[in-house]
Amino acid sequence: MKVAVHVTLKPGILDPQGQAVAQALRRLGFAEVADVRVGKYIEMKIDSAHMQGDVRERVEQMCRRLLANPVLEDFSIEDPTP
């Protein structure tokens, strides 16, 4: 099964990469860009034969332990697809 995770900086955390992208877009003529936040998209294929417990719960554990920094980042998990 496939699981997708989105990791983004928490509100109020400075995002220098997002600021650089926003400035570059404005320089390229995209004046309508007010703000950019850059995050991570993580896609995993999960082998259900080795799964212990609920898929969403296990992926949440992965996020809390490795994929996201809980001090600086939030994460969301898309519903797993077969």
Backbone bond lengths (Angstrom), bond angles and torsions (degrees), N, CA, C in turn:
res aa  C-N    CA-C-N  psi(-1)  N-CA   C-N-CA  omega(-1)  CA-C   N-CA-C  phi
1 M - - - 1.430 - - 1.524 108.91 -
2 K 1.319 116.03 154.55 1.462 121.55 -177.43 1.524 109.63 -108.71
3 V 1.334 115.22 136.31 1.461 121.72 178.14 1.529 108.03 -129.17
4 A 1.328 116.04 135.98 1.464 121.51 178.13 1.523 109.39 -117.20
5 V 1.333 114.68 138.49 1.459 121.84 -179.49 1.528 108.21 -125.86
6 H 1.317 116.41 135.17 1.463 122.33 174.38 1.524 107.56 -110.86
7 V 1.333 116.13 126.96 1.462 121.67 179.22 1.528 107.52 -117.67
8 T 1.330 116.43 125.65 1.460 121.35 -179.95 1.514 110.02 -132.44
9 L 1.325 115.40 155.47 1.456 119.71 175.85 1.523 109.41 -67.80
10 K 1.317 116.36 144.78 1.456 120.81 177.70 1.525 109.51 -66.07
11 P 1.328 117.08 152.07 1.466 119.56 176.15 1.535 109.90 -56.74
12 G 1.309 116.21 139.96 1.458 120.77 179.59 1.522 114.47 90.73
13 I 1.329 117.07 -12.78 1.469 120.73 177.36 1.527 107.69 -85.52
14 L 1.322 116.16 127.97 1.461 121.94 -179.96 1.531 110.46 -60.48
15 D 1.337 116.27 134.48 1.456 122.15 -178.88 1.533 109.10 -122.19
16 P 1.343 118.44 82.35 1.459 120.79 -178.15 1.526 113.27 -60.31
17 Q 1.321 117.62 -35.28 1.463 120.17 178.76 1.530 109.83 -66.57
18 G 1.309 117.59 -42.42 1.458 121.45 177.54 1.523 111.54 -63.35
19 Q 1.343 116.67 -39.34 1.470 120.53 178.04 1.525 110.87 -64.17
20 A 1.324 116.71 -41.43 1.467 120.79 179.64 1.531 110.47 -64.40
21 V 1.325 117.19 -41.44 1.461 120.72 178.87 1.527 109.91 -65.19
22 A 1.324 117.78 -43.20 1.466 121.34 179.42 1.526 110.93 -60.88
23 Q 1.323 116.97 -44.80 1.468 120.71 179.15 1.523 110.85 -63.08
24 A 1.325 117.03 -43.12 1.465 120.51 -179.84 1.533 110.79 -63.62
25 L 1.318 116.87 -41.45 1.465 119.58 178.52 1.528 111.40 -63.20
26 R 1.330 116.62 -41.61 1.471 119.53 178.16 1.526 110.91 -64.08
27 R 1.339 116.88 -39.74 1.471 120.04 177.47 1.522 112.16 -64.31
28 L 1.319 116.47 -28.21 1.463 121.29 178.80 1.531 112.01 -83.39
29 G 1.323 116.53 3.25 1.452 119.87 175.99 1.517 115.60 101.03
30 F 1.309 117.67 6.73 1.463 121.26 178.50 1.524 109.12 -95.83
31 A 1.346 115.16 69.78 1.464 121.70 -174.93 1.526 112.71 -64.22
32 E 1.331 117.51 -20.16 1.461 120.69 -177.74 1.527 113.74 -72.86
33 V 1.328 117.45 -10.38 1.468 120.79 -179.18 1.533 108.66 -75.67
34 A 1.322 115.68 113.71 1.463 121.07 -178.53 1.529 111.78 -92.45
35 D 1.333 116.95 -36.38 1.462 120.15 -176.00 1.526 108.18 -158.86
36 V 1.319 116.47 149.45 1.464 122.37 176.58 1.519 107.56 -134.81
37 R 1.327 115.93 134.61 1.461 122.03 172.68 1.529 105.94 -120.00
38 V 1.310 117.59 128.93 1.458 122.52 -178.68 1.527 108.33 -103.20
39 G 1.332 115.80 134.58 1.456 120.81 179.87 1.511 110.83 -133.59
40 K 1.327 115.06 -162.22 1.461 121.60 179.66 1.526 109.07 -123.86
41 Y 1.326 115.53 143.75 1.459 122.55 172.62 1.520 105.75 -117.52
42 I 1.316 116.17 123.69 1.463 121.21 -177.97 1.523 107.62 -121.92
43 E 1.319 116.23 126.38 1.456 121.73 178.51 1.519 108.11 -117.86
44 M 1.323 115.87 128.95 1.465 120.84 -178.59 1.517 110.42 -126.62
45 K 1.304 115.08 144.81 1.461 121.10 171.18 1.527 105.43 -101.94
46 I 1.318 116.22 123.42 1.465 122.36 -176.28 1.523 108.87 -106.28
47 D 1.320 115.88 130.05 1.465 121.82 176.66 1.523 107.61 -88.80
48 S 1.316 116.82 105.51 1.464 120.86 -175.85 1.529 112.84 -64.94
49 A 1.330 117.42 -19.23 1.468 119.71 178.17 1.523 111.23 -66.28
50 H 1.322 116.84 -26.30 1.464 121.15 179.81 1.525 112.34 -103.04
51 M 1.315 117.03 8.10 1.453 121.70 -175.03 1.521 111.24 -77.50
52 Q 1.321 115.42 131.67 1.460 121.33 174.82 1.520 106.99 -114.76
53 G 1.316 117.37 105.00 1.455 121.46 178.76 1.515 112.71 94.14
54 D 1.322 115.38 -167.12 1.454 123.99 -177.47 1.528 110.94 -71.40
55 V 1.339 116.46 134.89 1.462 121.70 -177.44 1.523 110.90 -58.48
56 R 1.321 116.93 -50.23 1.463 120.70 -177.48 1.537 111.29 -60.25
57 E 1.314 115.98 -41.21 1.466 120.76 179.36 1.536 110.83 -64.01
58 R 1.323 116.87 -41.86 1.469 120.87 179.69 1.530 110.86 -65.62
59 V 1.337 116.74 -42.55 1.464 120.04 179.63 1.521 109.99 -66.00
60 E 1.324 117.07 -37.22 1.465 120.24 176.19 1.529 110.20 -61.36
61 Q 1.314 118.00 -40.72 1.468 121.77 176.51 1.532 110.18 -61.16
62 M 1.345 116.79 -41.95 1.466 120.96 178.50 1.519 110.42 -60.67
63 C 1.331 115.98 -42.63 1.469 120.35 179.90 1.524 111.22 -63.69
64 R 1.312 116.46 -45.96 1.471 120.37 -177.65 1.529 112.10 -67.25
65 R 1.339 117.03 -32.15 1.462 120.03 -175.73 1.520 114.50 -91.40
66 L 1.369 118.07 -26.26 1.456 118.76 -174.15 1.530 114.74 -143.16
67 L 1.317 117.82 -46.48 1.465 120.76 -167.75 1.523 114.32 -74.30
68 A 1.320 118.11 -27.13 1.463 121.47 -179.42 1.522 109.68 -131.50
69 N 1.313 115.86 144.98 1.460 121.54 174.73 1.529 107.04 -89.40
70 P 1.334 118.43 108.80 1.462 120.49 -173.49 1.527 114.31 -63.90
71 V 1.309 118.05 -18.20 1.463 121.34 178.08 1.526 110.70 -75.82
72 L 1.335 116.87 -38.36 1.465 121.64 -173.40 1.528 114.54 -109.38
73 E 1.332 117.54 -21.94 1.460 119.86 -168.83 1.522 112.98 -125.57
74 D 1.342 114.39 150.60 1.453 123.35 169.30 1.523 107.45 -106.71
75 F 1.319 116.52 160.46 1.465 119.83 175.77 1.507 109.87 -140.26
76 S 1.332 115.37 154.37 1.457 121.27 172.38 1.518 107.50 -135.14
77 I 1.312 115.10 146.38 1.460 122.05 -177.38 1.520 108.50 -115.19
78 E 1.332 116.12 124.71 1.461 120.15 175.31 1.527 108.22 -74.70
79 D 1.322 116.33 153.17 1.453 120.13 177.85 1.517 110.07 -59.38
80 P 1.341 117.63 130.52 1.468 120.35 -179.70 1.530 111.50 -59.51
81 T 1.323 115.72 144.37 1.458 121.36 176.35 1.521 108.69 -117.39
82 P 1.314 116.52 142.70 1.476 119.79 -178.50 1.516 112.43 -65.70
